[in-house]
Amino acid sequence: MLGFQRRGDTFTVNPVIPKDWPGFKMRYRYERTDYHIAVENPNHCSRGVAFLELDGIALPTKTIVLRNDAESRQVRVVMGTKTPDAVDR
């Protein structure tokens, strides 16, 4: 449902949620690094990822490489089918 999937040293977030959910937040700890993940659902869709950011930087793919650097990382996932240029930031 929340769509978090880890594979080796990467992870993806591809949620399938009820359309009326505005989004959700979760935290994932990888060794010494915390990933604070905020999923937004501005278009009230039930699936699809339109846009992904890591620490305020748009990612070209929907995969995040895990780091063990004792930092706190911010992940923003915007659900939808629009292209990244069309998503409000």
LINMO-V844960 format. One record per residue. SS is DSSP state (H for helix, E for strand, L for the rest). PSI is psi in whole degrees, -180 to 180 (none if undefined). OMEGA is omega as a letter, one per 20 degrees, with the letter a starting at -180 (* if undefined). Layout:
<<SS,PSI,OMEGA> <SS,PSI,OMEGA>>
//
This chain:
<<L,-52,a> <L,-19,r> <L,12,r> <E,128,r> <E,121,r> <E,137,r> <E,107,a> <L,-121,a> <L,26,r> <E,165,r> <E,160,r> <E,159,r> <E,113,a> <L,77,a> <L,153,r> <E,102,a> <L,165,r> <L,144,a> <L,-28,a> <L,-3,r> <L,129,r> <L,-14,a> <E,-169,r> <E,169,r> <E,149,r> <E,164,r> <E,138,r> <E,131,r> <E,125,r> <E,110,a> <L,-108,a> <L,5,a> <E,132,r> <E,133,r> <E,115,r> <E,112,a> <E,122,r> <E,120,r> <E,126,r> <E,143,a> <L,67,a> <L,-24,a> <L,10,r> <L,52,r> <L,167,a> <L,-13,r> <E,168,r> <L,140,r> <E,119,a> <E,-28,a> <E,144,a> <E,132,r> <E,147,r> <E,117,a> <L,42,r> <L,3,a> <E,127,r> <E,138,r> <L,140,a> <L,-21,r> <L,174,a> <L,26,r> <L,136,r> <E,129,r> <E,126,a> <L,140,r> <L,147,r> <L,76,a> <L,12,r> <L,24,r> <L,171,r> <E,114,a> <E,141,r> <E,123,r> <E,128,r> <E,124,r> <E,124,r> <E,120,a> <E,153,r> <L,-173,r> <L,1,r> <L,158,r> <L,157,a> <H,-33,a> <H,-23,a> <H,-5,a> <L,132,r> <L,137,r> <L,none,*>>
//
